[in-house]
Amino acid sequence: MTAAVVTGLGVTAPNGLGTEEFWKATLAGESGLGPVTRFDAAQYPSRIAGEVTGYAAEEHIPSRLMPQTDHMTRLALTAADWALADAGIDTGELPEYGIGVVTSASGGAVEFGQRELQNLWSKGKEYVSAYQSFAWFYAVNTGQISIRHKLRGPSGVLLTEQAGGIDAIGHARRHIRKGFPAVIAGGVDAAICPWGWVPQIASGLMSTVDDPARAYLPFAAEASGYVPGEGGAILLLEDAESAAGRGAEHIYGEIAGYAAT
């Protein structure tokens, strides 16, 4: 049976940009939660989030992509770039349809959508970007990653809330077991704006605690709900034989099994 191994990692997280910084903070128990700064959340009952800080999109994203991408997609593109670089893989050396992309997102690029709808309401339809036709869509991360790197293998997108990133890895493993040499997979979200905030509050599941150290206590008796975060992780999964054949620099581990209910 074909084995699926992880050869590349890319992380854009509230507690660390890049795998090394993220893992160092994780081992030290450093949280990425804090008061919302991306918009004025004073009027809302929930005011704590996990924001990716220190990220300058212009340093990572080509200028031609800036007008057509949301904060969420820029984080996803950056993480994918890092995963491919970490794996040391030359996508041009693999078959044209050899690498697929499977990502997950819970809501889509809502910040982009909110801005364009505000333009529609306040200025008129001629002020709405043509990119609104796809930039808001929850599948846009998969699309933009595949276009940027010319990856024409099997692609897909999943909407399974907090389990989405793991589900994407499980689906990527299925493609590798079908004979494809590599798949980019993971989950990246960014819904920290009023349009993304209000529906989450309406669910009644968000924490309303203002202390970042106490807002999210998932395994404690005093747990009060979840705290939204942005960012995520992208992995490069490869067929073990293919990875060995190209001399992959490192193998982080094998995706030995996957199941969901």
C-alpha angles and dihedrals in degrees: 000000000000113000121219115214133182113239103161137040132191122179132184104175139156090248098044145006109221128016096273095051092043095049092046091053092045093053089049091050093241113165124216094206123115144131115312112263102167090080138359104279097171092109094054127082091230115059107159126090144157104249125184104238131193093029116136107187093198089066093057109025126067112248092241090062097048097082093049101045137076125219088260094056093045090055090048093049091049093049091048091050090052093047093052092046091048090052091049090222125157104213090197091065094060126077114285091250095033104105123058132189126222119174138164134215129172099214115356134237095328096161091061091046093049092052093050094046089051088053089050094051098041104033110015141258094293088068095057114104117243086227089069085083090076112357093085094050120114090228094057095097091059091046097048094045092050093047095046093053098031092241110167101171125111111313136184147153132227133204106196101133116229092358093056099100093051092044090053090055090050092052091047089054089055091056092050091050087054090059107270113136100221144004132190109221142168145092132274127174138172117177101146099132132091093266091053094038103053098058090049091052089049089060090068090223101101122103116250095193113121097203107092090208092056103030096090117038103148097172100038131095089238093055109145104185140287130309119220118236137184133221126039143183136286122200132192110223119194140183104259094231092048091050092050091046093057092042098247110208095228143358114213095191147304126272092228098176146351137194136163137188 
